[in-house]
Amino acid sequence: MDPTSKQKNQAKRRAEELMRRIGVEGVKLTEYEMNIASHLVDPQTIKVSWRDIAGLDEIINELQDTVILPFQKRHLLPDSKLFQPPKGVLLFGPPGCGKTMIAKATAKASGCKFINLQASTLTDMWYGESQKLTAAVFSLAVKIQPCIIFIDEIESFLRNRSSLDHEATAMMKAQFMSLWDGLDTSPTTQVMVMGATNRPQDLDPAILRRMPATFHVGLPNTRQRQDILQLILAGENLSNAINLEEIAEKTEGYSGSDLRELCRDAAMYRVRDYVRKEHMRQIAQQLQDYQEEERDSWLHFILDGNVPVTLPMTVLVCTNPFTTERFENSHQ
Ligand SMILES: Nc1ncnc2c1ncn2[C@@H]1O[C@H](COP(=O)(O)OP(=O)(O)OP(=O)(O)O)[C@@H](O)[C@H]1O
C-alpha cells in the first residue's frame, strides 16, 4: 500500500485541471511531474502586477531589461546563445519588502508559467522521493516552458554545504545544481530559477554563482514609504488632516508589509471606535427609555391617588403643574 496515494491522486487532479487552464495540452507528465504541476500558477490568474508594487521602480526597470525582455522578444534573436534570460535570479532582503510580489509580477509580465515551490515540497518527502521530485521540477519546467521556477526561502534547502549534511540532502543539492546546469545545454530552453531569501549569507556559494542576477530588496526609505502608503491608501476615505509625508518620516525601519498592517490597524481602529460609540449611544438611549418608563409608572401611581412616602424629587420636578397640584391636594 502506498501511504501517499491519496495525496498523489489529489495532486494529479489539480495538475490536470491547471494544465488545461493554462493551455498546455497533449503533454504527457510523469507521476512526479504531476505532483510538481500542482504548484503551477497560471500567469493569467496572478493578481500582482507592477502597479501593485510601490517604491521599487529601479529594481523593476532592471528586471524588465534583464529578465523580461529576453523572454518576450525571443523571436528577435531566436538562435542567439547570448540573448537569453539569466538562468538564475536572486531576490534578497528583509522579510515583507516585496520579494514574492516581484517574483509574481515578473511571471505575469513575462507571460511565463510559474512554479511556486516551497523548499519543504522537496525536502519533506520519503527517502528517494525528494530526488525524483527535484528531477521532476526541471523536466516539467522544460516541458511547459517558458517557465520560472520560484523557490521561496531558497537558503533553507540550498544552504552552505557542510560535513553535517544528511547524505540525502547533500545528494539532492548536487542533483539540483547539475539539473540547473543542464538547462544550458540548449540555447532555446527558456527556464529560469528565481530564489528569494532573507539570509543570502547562508546560501551555498555554488548556488550564488548560478544566480548571476541579484537584486537587493531592502527596507524602504522615507520617499519609498510615502509611495507605499499612497498605494495602500488609494481609494480609501481619508481625512484631509492626514499627512503621508509625516507618517513616512515617523515609520523608519518599517517594511512594506509593516506599513500595510499599520494602515489596516488604523482602519480597524476607526471601525472599532465607531462601533463602541454606537454601543454607548444605544446604552444611553436604553437608560433614558428606562427612566421615562419609570417616571410614567410613578405618574400612574400618583394619578391613582396614592401618596408615595419617598417620592423622588425628580418626579415632582418632571411632572406637570396639574399633577403636582393634585399630588399636593391629595397630600393635604
Ligand atoms: N513595495 C511594496 N509595495 C506595495 N506593497 C508592499 C511592498 N512591499 C511589501 N508590500 C506588502 O507586504 C506584503 C508582503 O510582501 P512580500 O510577501 O512580497 O514580502 P517578501 O519580501 O517576499 O517577504 P518574506 O521574505 O517574508 O516572504 C505584500 O503582500 C504587500 O501587501
The ligand as a MOL file (V3000), in Angstrom:
LIG
                    3D

  0  0  0     0  0            999 V3000
M  V30 BEGIN CTAB
M  V30 COUNTS 31 33 0 0 0
M  V30 BEGIN ATOM
M  V30 1 N 6.9840 47.7490 -2.2170 0
M  V30 2 C 5.7720 47.3760 -1.8260 0
M  V30 3 N 4.6840 47.9450 -2.3870 0
M  V30 4 C 3.4380 47.5800 -2.0030 0
M  V30 5 N 3.1750 46.6520 -1.0510 0
M  V30 6 C 4.2380 46.0600 -0.4620 0
M  V30 7 C 5.5740 46.3750 -0.8110 0
M  V30 8 N 6.3990 45.6190 -0.0680 0
M  V30 9 C 5.6290 44.8510 0.7160 0
M  V30 10 N 4.3230 45.1010 0.4910 0
M  V30 11 C 3.1930 44.4680 1.2010 0
M  V30 12 O 3.7350 43.4680 2.0510 0
M  V30 13 C 3.2090 42.1730 1.7350 0
M  V30 14 C 4.3240 41.1510 1.8310 0
M  V30 15 O 5.2080 41.2890 0.7350 0
M  V30 16 P 6.0340 40.0560 0.1520 0
M  V30 17 O 5.3790 38.7650 0.5120 0
M  V30 18 O 6.3100 40.2910 -1.2960 0
M  V30 19 O 7.3790 40.2030 1.0060 0
M  V30 20 P 8.6440 39.2700 0.9970 0
M  V30 21 O 9.8210 40.1850 0.8650 0
M  V30 22 O 8.5060 38.1830 -0.0040 0
M  V30 23 O 8.5810 38.6870 2.4810 0
M  V30 24 P 9.0890 37.2740 3.0430 0
M  V30 25 O 10.5770 37.3290 2.9880 0
M  V30 26 O 8.5430 37.2730 4.4380 0
M  V30 27 O 8.4860 36.1990 2.1630 0
M  V30 28 C 2.6290 42.3140 0.3410 0
M  V30 29 O 1.5400 41.4460 0.1500 0
M  V30 30 C 2.2140 43.7560 0.2910 0
M  V30 31 O 0.9260 43.9100 0.8580 0
M  V30 END ATOM
M  V30 BEGIN BOND
M  V30 1 1 1 2
M  V30 2 1 2 3
M  V30 3 2 2 7
M  V30 4 2 3 4
M  V30 5 1 4 5
M  V30 6 2 5 6
M  V30 7 1 6 7
M  V30 8 1 6 10
M  V30 9 1 7 8
M  V30 10 2 8 9
M  V30 11 1 9 10
M  V30 12 1 10 11
M  V30 13 1 11 12
M  V30 14 1 11 30
M  V30 15 1 12 13
M  V30 16 1 13 14
M  V30 17 1 13 28
M  V30 18 1 14 15
M  V30 19 1 15 16
M  V30 20 2 16 17
M  V30 21 1 16 18
M  V30 22 1 16 19
M  V30 23 1 19 20
M  V30 24 2 20 21
M  V30 25 1 20 22
M  V30 26 1 20 23
M  V30 27 1 23 24
M  V30 28 2 24 25
M  V30 29 1 24 26
M  V30 30 1 24 27
M  V30 31 1 28 29
M  V30 32 1 28 30
M  V30 33 1 30 31
M  V30 END BOND
M  V30 END CTAB
M  END
